[in-house]
Structures are given as C-alpha cells and as structure tokens.
C-alpha cells in the first residue's frame, strides 16, 4: 500500500513537465506545418492561380475566335443561299 502512495506522490511532479513537453511538441509541429505551407503550398497556390488565369484568357480568345468563325459561316451561308 505504501508503494502506491509513494508512486502517486512522485507522479505529481511530472505532470508539469509532461504538460510543457506536450505544449512544446504542439508548437514545434505547428511551426513545421506553417513553415511548410509558406514554402511549398502557398507558392504552389499562387502559381496555380496564375496558370488558371492564363488558361481563362486563352479560352476567352478561343471563344471569341469560334464566335467570329460561327458568325462568318452564317454570313457565308446567307450569301450562298441566294445563289442556290
């Protein structure tokens, strides 16, 4: 019985050390996570956004060319319809 009392008495002094250790590990993991995000994820997101903007501009150009081609084909159809 005295062994268990002794164990609980000495265990109390490690609670503070364990708490500080857990908090330190948590802060370390958060620091590594945010450092990884700043160096890897955020630049990748910015590059992806630039790439998507570039693609959307190209698609707008293609849409305008296709629209222009459709318009000219309609004009051609109307023009040739009179001769048929």
DASULCOR-V409734 format. One record per helix or strand of 2 or more residues. SS is the DSSP state (@ for helix, = for strand). FROM is the first residue (numbers start at 1). LEN is the number of residues. If there is no record, write none. Layout:
ss=SS from=FROM len=LEN
ss=SS from=FROM len=LEN
This chain:
ss=@ from=2 len=80
